[in-house]
Amino acid sequence: MKKRIHPAKDDKILADWNGLMIAALAKGAGHLTGLSLLMLPAKQQILILNYMRGQDHRLYHRYREGECSVRAFLDDHAFFAWGLIELYEATF
């Protein structure tokens, strides 16, 4: 029997944080020369491109429960672009 009330879960996906994660994982996989390690950042890049763009093909900041909202800020674009560059360089 659980007596404790669990805190709310924050399950939103943010473009800027995922861009940083893509960059870090791609850079690490490039140094470790493991193509299997590149699968996670590649999948995350596809998720952002497929689900975090609106009908107008603009990048959005937040995705949660099938809905993207809040148009992307400068850091969203910058960190996601950095992640894409690192992923490209790791697979060059």
C-alpha positions as CSV (number, residue, x, y, z in Angstrom):
1,M,0.0,0.0,0.0
2,K,1.4,3.3,-1.0
3,K,0.8,6.1,1.5
4,R,3.0,8.8,-0.1
5,I,1.7,11.1,-2.8
6,H,4.1,11.2,-5.7
7,P,5.1,14.6,-7.1
8,A,3.9,15.6,-10.6
9,K,5.9,14.4,-13.5
10,D,7.5,16.9,-15.9
11,D,7.5,15.0,-19.3
12,K,7.7,17.8,-21.8
13,I,10.3,17.8,-24.5
14,L,12.3,21.0,-25.0
15,A,14.0,21.8,-28.3
16,D,17.0,23.6,-26.7
17,W,17.8,20.9,-24.2
18,N,17.4,18.1,-26.8
19,G,19.8,20.1,-29.1
20,L,22.4,20.1,-26.3
21,M,21.8,16.4,-25.7
22,I,22.2,15.6,-29.4
23,A,25.5,17.6,-29.6
24,A,26.9,15.9,-26.5
25,L,26.0,12.4,-27.6
26,A,27.2,12.9,-31.1
27,K,30.5,14.4,-29.9
28,G,31.0,11.6,-27.5
29,A,30.2,8.9,-30.1
30,G,32.6,10.6,-32.5
31,H,35.4,10.3,-30.0
32,L,34.5,6.7,-29.1
33,T,34.1,5.8,-32.8
34,G,31.0,3.8,-32.2
35,L,28.2,4.0,-34.8
36,S,25.8,2.2,-32.5
37,L,26.2,5.2,-30.1
38,L,25.0,7.5,-32.8
39,M,21.5,5.9,-32.9
40,L,20.1,7.9,-29.9
41,P,21.0,11.4,-31.2
42,A,19.9,10.5,-34.7
43,K,16.5,9.3,-33.4
44,Q,16.2,12.4,-31.3
45,Q,16.9,14.6,-34.3
46,I,14.2,12.8,-36.3
47,L,11.8,13.2,-33.4
48,I,12.4,17.0,-33.2
49,L,12.1,17.4,-37.0
50,N,8.9,15.4,-37.2
51,Y,7.0,16.4,-34.1
52,M,8.3,19.8,-33.0
53,R,7.5,21.7,-36.1
54,G,4.1,23.1,-36.8
55,Q,2.0,23.3,-39.9
56,D,4.1,26.3,-41.0
57,H,7.3,24.2,-40.7
58,R,8.6,26.5,-37.9
59,L,10.5,25.0,-34.9
60,Y,8.6,25.0,-31.6
61,H,10.1,25.2,-28.1
62,R,7.9,22.6,-26.3
63,Y,6.3,19.3,-27.2
64,R,4.0,17.4,-24.8
65,E,1.1,14.9,-25.3
66,G,1.0,15.3,-29.1
67,E,1.0,19.1,-29.1
68,C,3.8,21.5,-29.9
69,S,3.5,25.0,-28.5
70,V,5.5,28.2,-27.9
71,R,7.4,29.2,-31.0
72,A,11.1,28.5,-30.7
73,F,13.4,31.1,-29.2
74,L,17.0,31.9,-30.3
75,D,18.6,29.4,-28.0
76,D,16.3,26.6,-29.4
77,H,17.5,27.3,-32.9
78,A,21.1,27.7,-31.8
79,F,21.4,24.6,-29.7
80,F,19.4,22.4,-32.2
81,A,21.6,23.6,-35.0
82,W,24.7,22.9,-33.0
83,G,23.4,19.4,-32.3
84,L,22.8,18.8,-36.0
85,I,26.3,20.1,-36.9
86,E,27.9,17.7,-34.3
87,L,25.8,14.8,-35.6
88,Y,26.9,15.6,-39.1
89,E,30.6,15.8,-38.1
90,A,30.3,12.5,-36.2
91,T,28.9,10.7,-39.3
92,F,31.0,12.5,-41.9
